[in-house]
Amino acid sequence: MATDSNIDRIVSFWFDPRYPYRRWFIKSPALDAEIKSEFGPLVLAARTTKTLDHWAQSPGGCLALLLLLDQFPRNIFRDSADAYLSDQKALTTATQAIAQGFDRAVPLLQQAFFYLPFEHEEQLLSQITSVSLFEGLAARCEAGAQEKQFADKCVEYAIRHRDVIAKFGQFPHRNLVLQRRSTAEELEFLKTNPLGF
């Protein structure tokens, strides 16, 4: 199961050119079920064992590992605390990868997935880093290109995530599934920002 051939399978699935990039960030029960069926055992292996840790030694392997740790759990465990259980490992993996320049060794659109673990972290320093990384990505994109439009949108969302953490110290939309008490201010915020940012 946990063979290196899975690296190409994961990356090819997530970056399949037949589908628009926006499927990465939409709620789709069909896609969630497909990811669970195709990659559920690999997600479990990545987050609970060291079986796949050696993938972090190459740019492509690291990208696949980050998808298993940071993206696929958000599909498989949507609206559950389990969606966030491997966030810390994803952040550590991304930090080490960026230090080695692995993010710059993959195509522009794929680079964003090295940066999302910072955006998902409920710490202001990580949020500041996220904004900086996405601004760098946008600066590397050619004006008018599809990648530039995507990167600019990533910057916008990174800023919104940062601002939420700066204000609340956490993402209020996670409170329910993480069994955290919401403040009156957070509840009011969620009325006008149901996505949480």
Buried (B, 14 or more C-beta within 10 A) or exposed (E): EBEEEBBEBBBEBBBEEEEEBEEBEEEEEEBBEEBBEBBBEBBBBBBEEEEBBEBBEBBBBBBBBBBBBBBBBBBBBBEEEBBBBBBEBBBEBBBEBBEBEBBBBBEBBBBBBBBBBBBBBBEEEBBBBBBBBBBBBBEEBEEEEEBBEBBBBBBEBBBBBBEBBEEBEBBBBBBEBBEEEBEEEBEEBBEEEEEBB
